[in-house]
Each structure stands twice: as C-alpha cells, then as structure tokens.
Amino acid sequence: MPRYEFRCRACGDTFEVNRPMAEAGAPATCPQGHIDTVKLLSAVSVTGRGAGGAQAPAGGGGCCGGACGC
C-alpha cells in the first residue's frame, strides 16, 4: 500500500499515512489532531542495475537524450 507524507500547518509536524491510491488526495489529520494539513511531494530515487547487469549508457541522457543541451 502506498505511503503518503503530510505536513501539519498548525504544528509543523511531518507524518506519513498508508492508504490506497484511490484515496491519495483525501485529507489527513495530524497525530496531534489538527486538520490543516498539506500532502508533500515525495521524490523517489531508484538506483542500481537492472536484470542481467545492464546499465544506462554513459555520457548522454538527460530529459531528451542530450540533444537539447539541457
């Protein structure tokens, strides 16, 4: 089940809630009982090698394969 991170605007506490994806946008109450909370954007970092030890080619990539110079 996905885990969503929230921050309470009243007390500043950051907390996590496990809930189904269908309820991702539902409001959450902080552990202190405050209802003024905001869902945080979580960044996921995945590293390592895929099956068979394959790696992405070095020296290029980026958002569009390196062709745009970004």
Secondary structure, DSSP 8 states (H G I E B T S, - for coil): --EEEEEETTT--EEEEE--GGGTTS----TTS---EEE--------S--GGG----SS--GGGTTTT--
